[in-house]
Protein backbone atom coordinates (compact mmCIF):
# COMPACT_ATOMS: atom_id res chain seq x y z
CA UNK A 1 0.00 0.00 0.00
CA UNK A 2 1.42 3.39 -1.04
CA UNK A 3 1.02 6.08 1.61
CA UNK A 4 0.48 9.59 0.24
CA UNK A 5 1.79 10.92 3.55
CA UNK A 6 5.22 9.51 2.67
CA UNK A 7 5.48 11.34 -0.66
CA UNK A 8 7.30 14.68 -0.84
CA UNK A 9 5.34 16.00 -3.81
CA UNK A 10 7.31 19.22 -4.23
CA UNK A 11 10.61 17.36 -4.20
CA UNK A 12 9.45 14.82 -6.79
CA UNK A 13 8.08 17.60 -8.99
CA UNK A 14 11.44 19.37 -8.74
CA UNK A 15 13.19 16.16 -9.81
CA UNK A 16 10.83 15.78 -12.77
CA UNK A 17 11.66 19.30 -13.86
CA UNK A 18 15.39 18.62 -13.50
CA UNK A 19 14.98 15.65 -15.84
CA UNK A 20 12.89 17.67 -18.32
CA UNK A 21 15.48 20.43 -18.51
CA UNK A 22 18.36 17.96 -18.81
CA UNK A 23 16.90 16.05 -21.77
CA UNK A 24 15.18 18.99 -23.49
CA UNK A 25 11.52 18.02 -23.10
CA UNK A 26 9.01 20.86 -22.87
CA UNK A 27 5.46 20.14 -21.75
CA UNK A 28 3.15 19.60 -18.79
CA UNK A 29 4.39 17.11 -16.23
CA UNK A 30 2.27 14.68 -14.24
CA UNK A 31 3.38 11.86 -11.99
CA UNK A 32 1.95 9.13 -9.78
CA UNK A 33 3.52 6.82 -7.21
CA UNK A 34 3.63 3.22 -8.42
CA UNK A 35 5.90 1.65 -5.81
CA UNK A 36 6.94 2.30 -2.23
CA UNK A 37 9.28 0.13 -0.21
CA UNK A 38 7.44 -1.59 2.65
CA UNK A 39 10.62 -1.46 4.72
CA UNK A 40 11.96 1.98 3.82
CA UNK A 41 8.72 3.91 3.21
CA UNK A 42 9.39 7.45 2.06
CA UNK A 43 13.08 6.73 1.48
CA UNK A 44 12.65 4.46 -1.58
CA UNK A 45 9.90 5.06 -4.13
CA UNK A 46 9.17 4.76 -7.85
CA UNK A 47 6.98 7.15 -9.86
CA UNK A 48 5.39 6.97 -13.29
CA UNK A 49 6.08 10.31 -14.96
CA UNK A 50 4.13 11.54 -18.01
CA UNK A 51 5.52 14.32 -20.20
CA UNK A 52 4.12 15.17 -23.64
CA UNK A 53 2.41 11.77 -23.86
CA UNK A 54 5.72 10.04 -23.15
CA UNK A 55 6.05 7.97 -19.97
CA UNK A 56 9.08 7.37 -17.80
CA UNK A 57 9.87 5.63 -14.50
CA UNK A 58 11.60 7.76 -11.88
CA UNK A 59 13.33 5.80 -9.11
CA UNK A 60 14.01 7.81 -5.96
CA UNK A 61 16.18 7.12 -2.91
CA UNK A 62 16.51 9.99 -0.47
CA UNK A 63 19.75 8.46 0.86
CA UNK A 64 21.16 7.81 -2.60
CA UNK A 65 23.53 10.75 -2.49
CA UNK A 66 25.25 9.31 0.57
CA UNK A 67 25.17 5.60 -0.26
CA UNK A 68 25.79 5.70 -4.01
CA UNK A 69 23.16 2.96 -4.32
CA UNK A 70 21.35 4.42 -7.33
CA UNK A 71 24.55 5.47 -9.10
CA UNK A 72 25.74 1.86 -8.93
CA UNK A 73 22.41 0.53 -10.18
CA UNK A 74 22.24 3.04 -13.04
CA UNK A 75 25.70 1.95 -14.21
CA UNK A 76 24.49 -1.67 -14.28
CA UNK A 77 21.34 -0.70 -16.21
CA UNK A 78 23.50 1.10 -18.79
CA UNK A 79 25.73 -1.94 -19.16
CA UNK A 80 22.82 -4.39 -19.42
CA UNK A 81 20.88 -2.19 -21.83
CA UNK A 82 23.79 -2.48 -24.26
CA UNK A 83 24.07 -6.21 -23.63
CA UNK A 84 20.37 -6.87 -24.32
CA UNK A 85 20.14 -4.43 -27.23
CA UNK A 86 20.59 -7.08 -29.91
CA UNK A 87 17.76 -9.25 -28.51
CA UNK A 88 14.17 -8.99 -29.74
CA UNK A 89 12.26 -10.75 -26.96
CA UNK A 90 14.17 -9.77 -23.80
CA UNK A 91 15.37 -6.38 -22.62
CA UNK A 92 15.97 -3.95 -19.80
CA UNK A 93 14.36 -0.48 -19.73
CA UNK A 94 16.40 2.18 -21.48
CA UNK A 95 18.37 4.37 -19.04
CA UNK A 96 17.48 8.03 -19.61
CA UNK A 97 18.99 10.19 -16.87
CA UNK A 98 20.98 10.01 -13.62
CA UNK A 99 20.74 13.02 -11.35
CA UNK A 100 24.11 14.48 -10.28
CA UNK A 101 22.78 14.29 -6.71
CA UNK A 102 22.54 10.49 -6.91
CA UNK A 103 19.05 10.66 -5.39
CA UNK A 104 17.12 9.58 -8.48
CA UNK A 105 17.37 8.24 -11.99
CA UNK A 106 14.92 7.94 -14.86
CA UNK A 107 14.28 4.94 -17.13
CA UNK A 108 11.99 4.26 -20.04
CA UNK A 109 8.56 3.21 -18.73
CA UNK A 110 7.77 -0.23 -20.19
CA UNK A 111 4.39 -1.04 -18.64
CA UNK A 112 2.94 -2.39 -15.44
CA UNK A 113 2.01 -6.00 -16.20
CA UNK A 114 4.11 -7.79 -13.60
CA UNK A 115 4.71 -11.53 -13.82
CA UNK A 116 3.26 -11.76 -10.28
CA UNK A 117 -0.23 -10.93 -11.56
CA UNK A 118 -0.42 -13.86 -13.97
CA UNK A 119 1.18 -16.38 -11.61
CA UNK A 120 -0.99 -15.37 -8.65
CA UNK A 121 -4.35 -14.95 -10.38
CA UNK A 122 -4.46 -16.98 -13.59
CA UNK A 123 -5.56 -20.63 -13.36
CA UNK A 124 -4.51 -21.37 -16.94
CA UNK A 125 -1.41 -23.59 -16.67
CA UNK A 126 -0.44 -22.84 -20.29
CA UNK A 127 -0.32 -19.08 -19.62
CA UNK A 128 1.57 -19.59 -16.37
CA UNK A 129 4.03 -21.88 -18.13
CA UNK A 130 4.71 -19.21 -20.73
CA UNK A 131 5.57 -16.72 -17.97
CA UNK A 132 8.18 -19.15 -16.64
CA UNK A 133 9.55 -19.75 -20.13
CA UNK A 134 9.88 -16.00 -20.69
CA UNK A 135 11.59 -15.60 -17.32
CA UNK A 136 14.05 -18.38 -18.15
CA UNK A 137 14.90 -16.78 -21.50
CA UNK A 138 15.49 -13.37 -19.89
CA UNK A 139 17.73 -14.86 -17.21
CA UNK A 140 19.64 -16.91 -19.78
CA UNK A 141 20.69 -13.69 -21.52
CA UNK A 142 21.57 -11.97 -18.25
CA UNK A 143 23.82 -14.88 -17.27
CA UNK A 144 25.46 -14.63 -20.68
CA UNK A 145 26.66 -11.11 -19.89
CA UNK A 146 30.01 -12.12 -18.38
CA UNK A 147 32.30 -15.15 -18.66
CA UNK A 148 31.07 -18.01 -16.45
CA UNK A 149 33.29 -19.44 -13.76
CA UNK A 150 32.95 -22.84 -12.10
CA UNK A 151 33.04 -22.56 -8.31
CA UNK A 152 32.34 -24.85 -5.35
CA UNK A 153 28.88 -25.04 -3.81
CA UNK A 154 28.80 -24.06 -0.12
CA UNK A 155 25.34 -24.96 1.23
CA UNK A 156 26.01 -24.25 4.91
CA UNK A 157 24.55 -20.74 4.71
CA UNK A 158 21.09 -22.26 4.18
CA UNK A 159 21.44 -24.47 7.27
CA UNK A 160 22.61 -21.48 9.28
CA UNK A 161 19.66 -19.37 8.12
CA UNK A 162 17.12 -22.00 9.20
CA UNK A 163 18.93 -22.54 12.52
CA UNK A 164 18.83 -18.80 13.17
CA UNK A 165 15.08 -18.71 12.43
CA UNK A 166 14.53 -21.54 14.91
CA UNK A 167 15.68 -19.23 17.73
CA UNK A 168 13.06 -16.59 16.85
CA UNK A 169 9.76 -18.32 17.80
CA UNK A 170 8.81 -19.70 14.37
CA UNK A 171 5.20 -20.62 13.65
CA UNK A 172 6.35 -23.99 12.26
CA UNK A 173 5.92 -27.04 14.47
CA UNK A 174 9.35 -27.54 16.13
CA UNK A 175 9.34 -31.32 15.71
CA UNK A 176 8.54 -31.13 11.99
CA UNK A 177 11.03 -28.32 11.46
CA UNK A 178 13.77 -30.31 13.20
CA UNK A 179 13.02 -33.40 11.10
CA UNK A 180 13.20 -31.42 7.87
CA UNK A 181 16.39 -29.67 8.96
CA UNK A 182 18.06 -33.00 9.82
CA UNK A 183 17.22 -34.37 6.38
CA UNK A 184 18.42 -31.20 4.70
CA UNK A 185 21.68 -31.22 6.71
CA UNK A 186 22.30 -34.83 5.71
CA UNK A 187 21.82 -33.94 2.06
CA UNK A 188 23.95 -30.77 2.37
CA UNK A 189 26.88 -32.87 3.56
CA UNK A 190 26.72 -34.86 0.33
CA UNK A 191 26.67 -31.70 -1.80
CA UNK A 192 29.77 -30.16 -0.25
CA UNK A 193 32.45 -29.91 -2.87
CA UNK A 194 29.97 -29.93 -5.78
CA UNK A 195 30.34 -27.05 -8.19
CA UNK A 196 28.14 -24.65 -10.10
CA UNK A 197 28.39 -21.68 -12.46
CA UNK A 198 29.22 -18.30 -10.99
CA UNK A 199 27.71 -15.54 -13.13
CA UNK A 200 26.60 -11.93 -13.00
CA UNK A 201 23.33 -12.51 -11.13
CA UNK A 202 20.28 -10.33 -10.75
CA UNK A 203 20.30 -11.02 -7.00
CA UNK A 204 16.58 -10.39 -6.48
CA UNK A 205 14.96 -12.07 -9.47
CA UNK A 206 11.37 -12.48 -8.31
CA UNK A 207 8.09 -12.07 -10.17
CA UNK A 208 7.61 -8.42 -9.21
CA UNK A 209 10.89 -7.55 -10.91
CA UNK A 210 9.79 -8.77 -14.33
CA UNK A 211 7.38 -6.96 -16.67
CA UNK A 212 5.55 -8.76 -19.48
CA UNK A 213 5.16 -6.24 -22.29
CA UNK A 214 3.67 -7.38 -25.62
CA UNK A 215 6.33 -9.57 -27.21
CA UNK A 216 9.11 -8.40 -24.87
CA UNK A 217 10.10 -9.45 -21.35
CA UNK A 218 11.81 -6.80 -19.21
CA UNK A 219 13.85 -7.37 -16.07
CA UNK A 220 14.51 -4.48 -13.71
CA UNK A 221 15.63 -3.47 -10.18
CA UNK A 222 19.34 -4.27 -10.11
CA UNK A 223 20.25 -3.00 -6.65
CA UNK A 224 21.26 -6.52 -5.51
CA UNK A 225 23.19 -7.48 -8.64
CA UNK A 226 26.43 -9.35 -7.90
CA UNK A 227 28.41 -12.39 -8.98
CA UNK A 228 26.79 -15.53 -7.51
CA UNK A 229 25.88 -19.08 -8.41
CA UNK A 230 23.41 -19.12 -11.28
CA UNK A 231 21.14 -21.50 -9.35
CA UNK A 232 20.28 -18.81 -6.79
CA UNK A 233 18.67 -16.53 -9.41
CA UNK A 234 16.71 -19.50 -10.76
CA UNK A 235 15.54 -20.45 -7.26
CA UNK A 236 14.42 -16.87 -6.55
CA UNK A 237 12.03 -16.99 -9.50
CA UNK A 238 10.88 -20.62 -9.28
CA UNK A 239 9.88 -20.32 -5.63
CA UNK A 240 7.13 -17.94 -6.80
CA UNK A 241 5.26 -21.12 -7.76
CA UNK A 242 4.09 -21.03 -4.13
CA UNK A 243 1.90 -18.06 -5.13
CA UNK A 244 -0.38 -20.46 -7.03
CA UNK A 245 -2.94 -20.83 -4.28
CA UNK A 246 -3.97 -24.32 -3.21
CA UNK A 247 -2.54 -25.82 -6.40
CA UNK A 248 0.04 -28.52 -5.67
CA UNK A 249 -0.59 -30.47 -8.88
CA UNK A 250 2.67 -31.81 -10.25
CA UNK A 251 4.80 -30.53 -7.35
CA UNK A 252 7.95 -32.66 -7.17
CA UNK A 253 10.68 -33.22 -4.59
CA UNK A 254 11.98 -29.68 -5.17
CA UNK A 255 8.75 -28.29 -3.67
CA UNK A 256 7.69 -26.53 -6.88
CA UNK A 257 5.71 -27.51 -9.96
CA UNK A 258 7.60 -29.74 -12.38
CA UNK A 259 5.74 -28.09 -15.26
CA UNK A 260 6.81 -24.57 -14.26
CA UNK A 261 10.39 -25.70 -13.72
CA UNK A 262 10.50 -27.45 -17.10
CA UNK A 263 9.07 -24.37 -18.85
CA UNK A 264 11.65 -22.12 -17.18
CA UNK A 265 14.45 -24.40 -18.36
CA UNK A 266 13.14 -24.28 -21.92
CA UNK A 267 14.15 -20.63 -21.93
CA UNK A 268 17.21 -20.98 -19.68
CA UNK A 269 19.79 -23.11 -21.50
CA UNK A 270 23.04 -22.76 -19.54
CA UNK A 271 24.10 -26.11 -18.03
CA UNK A 272 22.54 -26.59 -14.59
CA UNK A 273 22.79 -29.62 -12.29
CA UNK A 274 19.14 -30.44 -11.58
CA UNK A 275 19.98 -32.22 -8.31
CA UNK A 276 21.69 -29.07 -7.06
CA UNK A 277 18.79 -26.93 -8.24
CA UNK A 278 16.19 -29.10 -6.46
CA UNK A 279 18.31 -29.10 -3.30
CA UNK A 280 18.62 -25.29 -3.35
CA UNK A 281 14.86 -24.95 -3.94
CA UNK A 282 14.05 -27.10 -0.90
CA UNK A 283 16.48 -25.05 1.14
CA UNK A 284 14.97 -21.74 0.03
CA UNK A 285 11.43 -22.87 0.82
CA UNK A 286 12.57 -24.17 4.20
CA UNK A 287 14.23 -20.83 4.97
CA UNK A 288 11.07 -18.92 4.03
CA UNK A 289 8.80 -21.23 6.06
CA UNK A 290 10.96 -21.21 9.19
CA UNK A 291 11.27 -17.41 8.91
CA UNK A 292 7.55 -16.82 9.53
CA UNK A 293 7.35 -16.13 13.26
CA UNK A 294 4.35 -16.69 15.51
CA UNK A 295 3.95 -12.91 15.73
CA UNK A 296 3.93 -12.51 11.92
CA UNK A 297 1.46 -15.37 11.57
CA UNK A 298 -0.92 -13.88 14.13
CA UNK A 299 -0.81 -10.38 12.65
CA UNK A 300 -0.92 -10.92 8.88
CA UNK A 301 -3.38 -12.82 6.69
CA UNK A 302 -0.76 -12.72 3.91
CA UNK A 303 1.80 -14.41 6.17
CA UNK A 304 -0.75 -17.04 7.26
CA UNK A 305 -1.53 -17.90 3.66
CA UNK A 306 2.16 -17.99 2.76
CA UNK A 307 2.89 -20.23 5.74
CA UNK A 308 0.29 -22.82 4.74
CA UNK A 309 1.30 -22.75 1.08
CA UNK A 310 4.92 -23.40 2.04
CA UNK A 311 3.88 -26.07 4.53
CA UNK A 312 2.06 -28.01 1.80
CA UNK A 313 5.00 -27.74 -0.59
CA UNK A 314 7.54 -28.82 2.01
CA UNK A 315 5.45 -31.80 3.01
CA UNK A 316 5.62 -33.02 -0.58
CA UNK A 317 9.32 -32.19 -0.92
CA UNK A 318 10.44 -33.86 2.31
CA UNK A 319 7.94 -36.55 3.17
CA UNK A 320 8.29 -38.22 -0.21
CA UNK A 321 12.04 -37.96 0.28
CA UNK A 322 13.86 -41.27 0.78
CA UNK A 323 16.18 -39.87 3.43
CA UNK A 324 13.23 -38.60 5.44
CA UNK A 325 11.58 -42.02 5.26
CA UNK A 326 14.78 -43.52 6.61
CA UNK A 327 15.07 -40.84 9.31
CA UNK A 328 11.41 -41.19 10.34
CA UNK A 329 11.66 -44.93 10.81
CA UNK A 330 14.88 -44.69 12.80
TAJOQUI-V222450 format. One record per pair of residues at least 24 apart in sequence whose C-alpha atoms are under 6 Angstrom apart, sorted by the first residue. I is the first residue (numbers start at 0). J is the second residue. Records with the same first field share a line. If there is no record, write none. Layout:
BEGIN
I->J, J
END
This chain:
BEGIN
1->35
5->41
26->51
54->108
55->106, 107, 108
56->105, 106, 108
57->104, 105
58->103, 104
59->102, 103
60->102
61->102
63->101, 102
64->100, 101, 102
70->101
72->221, 222
88->215
89->137, 215, 216, 217
90->217
91->217, 218
112->210, 211
113->207, 209, 210
114->206, 209
115->206, 207
119->242, 243
128->259, 262
131->262, 263
132->262, 263, 266
135->263, 266, 267
136->266, 267
139->267
142->198, 199
147->197, 198
148->196, 197
149->195, 196, 197
150->194, 195
151->192, 193, 194
152->193, 194
161->286
164->289, 290
168->292
169->289, 291, 292, 293
170->292, 293
182->323
196->228, 229
197->227, 228, 229
198->226, 227, 229
199->225, 226
200->224, 225, 226, 227
204->232, 235, 236
205->235, 236
234->280
252->316
253->277, 280, 281, 316
254->312, 313, 316
END
